[in-house]
Amino acid sequence: MEEGKKKKGRQKPREAYTPEQLGGRPPKDREYLASELIKWVKADEKNINLCGFCSDYDLSSSTFFEWVDIDPMFSEAYHKAKDHLGSKRERLLNEGKLHPMTFTKNILTYDSFNKRSKRQENVFEASLAKENLTPDLQAVQEQNKAILDQIREYQNQNKKV
């Protein structure tokens, strides 16, 4: 093995690491950035998406979402920020300051009420589809019997020839 290269072995699952071991900024910076996130959203009308926050604070989106996944306080700040952004984006849309397509494209990202409603609608539609796609067992059995009868009849005709 070449010097300086580590042997790649099986890595521990993500859950096996403490938040501090996962890299990125230390936890106290997460606390600071969690409070900054809410301030940032409220500070400027132009702050309408989380990519802007990550860019302004030199934070990668992958690190941002790692923190959302492992830190309940940061996760709470994230969800509050999304609610603020959803409200702001809707207001900007109503004032003609946000393009309707921009709003529509991201509505489920920033509007948790709409997202929840859409999820419930999808579950309901899936249950309807399941009901409609579940064939009547007796009808299927009758169709199968008719097909088998046709096959037997065909086989009997071929035997006579």
Protein Blocks (a to p, Z undefined) as FASTA:
>chain_A
ZZhiacddddddfklpcfklngpjdfklmmmmmmmmmmmmmmpmklmbfklmmmmnopaf
klmmmmmmmmmklmmmmmmmmmmmmmmmmmmmmnopacfklmmmmmmmmmmklmmmmmmm
mmmmmmmmmmmmmccfklmmmmmmmmmmmmmmmmmmmmmZZ
